[in-house]
Amino acid sequence: MTDLVLDDVSRWYGNVVAVNDVSMTIGPGVTGLLGPNGAGKSTLIALMSGFLAPSAGAVTLDGQPVWRNPSVYSRLGLVPEREVSFSYLTGRQLVQASAELHRLRDPRTATRRALEEVDLVDAADRAISTYSKGMRQRAKLASALVHEPEVLLLDEPFNGVDPRQRMHLMELLTRMGEAGRTVLFSSHILEEVEHIARHVEVVVSGRHAASGDFGAIRRLMTDRPTRYTVRSSDDRRLAAALMAHPGVRGVGLEAPTGATELHVEVTDMGAFARALPALARSEGITVRELTPTDESLESVFTYLVQS
Ligand SMILES: Nc1ncnc2c1ncn2[C@@H]1O[C@H](COP(=O)(O)OP(=O)(O)OP(=O)(O)O)[C@@H](O)[C@H]1O
């Protein structure tokens, strides 16, 4: 078992609190670190990989502090968000350089094995500058894997990667999680996390907002009050009918541009979406449009932090 543990960890940069009193345990399998931009995901990954000292609290790997502890570094692999600076190198040269930095006994064999693991053998002797974004991610992954770490940390690995390559990368991470590795990747996109993460940790504004399997996180996100704008053949009548509906928390009628707009706040969006057509039909009203008005991930995250 390999557990990466964060214990009341905070990190500030001057007056900016990037990570605020976060505690979490990352175990074997694939974990998604989900949060909007600026939530503190990169800072958390830098803290977990020993690149950054916590301002308070501790990060440990199986009880050993990660910060300033070279014996722990050899058990960690990091795939950073930034691109490889030396893109004139071939994939093989990049991975071998990493193998040599780790002072592996047989860097050539380790390099070959890592390139095989990420399916980059055919392109291994081409310059990285000729690679697609997905191939560059796999080259970075091979270089992070060359010393066979138990823990793999990836910062936004799917950003800018085309759908086919993304699928490929997801399969690789799934395979590594199934093989017993502790794999954590950050993302601001719910669907990416849904695809492969066994476990999800949500961070918002530097704080730990939620934790659980994907179903639990998805339920937290959908069982929240949601607002819709409705356009229909008779907004006033529909507003009156909706007010009597138990799942409706509030109804408002506005006419910003002359035409009326009906705003509805509901407690259970699934139940509301199912009930609305029957309700409209019984009143003889035609619903023309139903638009969620606060479906951005930011608003979901904000709700999670408040709850
Ligand atoms: N070196 C730094 N100096 C000052 N502030 C920083 C520094 N690095 C990060 N921050 C701030 O800390 C907060 C968290 O940033 P971080 O990059 O960890 O978030 P993130 O979730 O990874 O976001 P993104 O996905 O946009 O990179 C942000 O407010 C950011 O501006």
Ligand as a Chemical Component Dictionary entry (heavy atoms), coordinates in Angstrom:
data_LIG
# 
_chem_comp.id                   LIG 
_chem_comp.type                 NON-POLYMER 
_chem_comp.pdbx_formal_charge   0 
_chem_comp.three_letter_code    LIG 
# 
loop_
_chem_comp_atom.comp_id 
_chem_comp_atom.atom_id 
_chem_comp_atom.alt_atom_id 
_chem_comp_atom.type_symbol 
_chem_comp_atom.charge 
_chem_comp_atom.model_Cartn_x 
_chem_comp_atom.model_Cartn_y 
_chem_comp_atom.model_Cartn_z 
_chem_comp_atom.pdbx_ordinal 
LIG N1  N1  N 0 4.402  31.593 -7.400  1  
LIG C1  C1  C 0 3.257  32.177 -7.063  2  
LIG N2  N2  N 0 3.255  33.419 -6.525  3  
LIG C2  C2  C 0 2.095  34.013 -6.160  4  
LIG N3  N3  N 0 0.871  33.470 -6.278  5  
LIG C3  C3  C 0 0.803  32.236 -6.801  6  
LIG C4  C4  C 0 1.986  31.522 -7.238  7  
LIG N4  N4  N 0 1.598  30.312 -7.730  8  
LIG C5  C5  C 0 0.246  30.277 -7.618  9  
LIG N5  N5  N 0 -0.228 31.411 -7.069  10 
LIG C6  C6  C 0 -1.643 31.720 -6.763  11 
LIG O1  O1  O 0 -2.144 30.673 -5.952  12 
LIG C7  C7  C 0 -3.464 30.334 -6.330  13 
LIG C8  C8  C 0 -3.538 28.857 -6.724  14 
LIG O2  O2  O 0 -2.807 28.673 -7.940  15 
LIG P1  P1  P 0 -2.594 27.245 -8.628  16 
LIG O3  O3  O 0 -1.784 27.462 -9.856  17 
LIG O4  O4  O 0 -2.093 26.289 -7.623  18 
LIG O5  O5  O 0 -4.091 26.860 -9.005  19 
LIG P2  P2  P 0 -4.617 25.799 -10.087 20 
LIG O6  O6  O 0 -5.844 25.206 -9.504  21 
LIG O7  O7  O 0 -3.532 24.885 -10.487 22 
LIG O8  O8  O 0 -5.039 26.724 -11.279 23 
LIG P3  P3  P 0 -4.684 26.570 -12.845 24 
LIG O9  O9  O 0 -5.428 25.379 -13.285 25 
LIG O10 O10 O 0 -5.219 27.873 -13.383 26 
LIG O11 O11 O 0 -3.191 26.448 -12.903 27 
LIG C9  C9  C 0 -3.858 31.289 -7.445  28 
LIG O12 O12 O 0 -4.525 32.378 -6.858  29 
LIG C10 C10 C 0 -2.517 31.722 -8.006  30 
LIG O13 O13 O 0 -2.623 33.010 -8.567  31 
# 
loop_
_chem_comp_bond.comp_id 
_chem_comp_bond.atom_id_1 
_chem_comp_bond.atom_id_2 
_chem_comp_bond.value_order 
_chem_comp_bond.pdbx_ordinal 
LIG N1  C1  SING 1  
LIG C1  N2  SING 2  
LIG C1  C4  DOUB 3  
LIG N2  C2  DOUB 4  
LIG C2  N3  SING 5  
LIG N3  C3  DOUB 6  
LIG C3  C4  SING 7  
LIG C3  N5  SING 8  
LIG C4  N4  SING 9  
LIG N4  C5  DOUB 10 
LIG C5  N5  SING 11 
LIG N5  C6  SING 12 
LIG C6  O1  SING 13 
LIG C6  C10 SING 14 
LIG O1  C7  SING 15 
LIG C7  C8  SING 16 
LIG C7  C9  SING 17 
LIG C8  O2  SING 18 
LIG O2  P1  SING 19 
LIG P1  O3  DOUB 20 
LIG P1  O4  SING 21 
LIG P1  O5  SING 22 
LIG O5  P2  SING 23 
LIG P2  O6  DOUB 24 
LIG P2  O7  SING 25 
LIG P2  O8  SING 26 
LIG O8  P3  SING 27 
LIG P3  O9  DOUB 28 
LIG P3  O10 SING 29 
LIG P3  O11 SING 30 
LIG C9  O12 SING 31 
LIG C9  C10 SING 32 
LIG C10 O13 SING 33 
# 
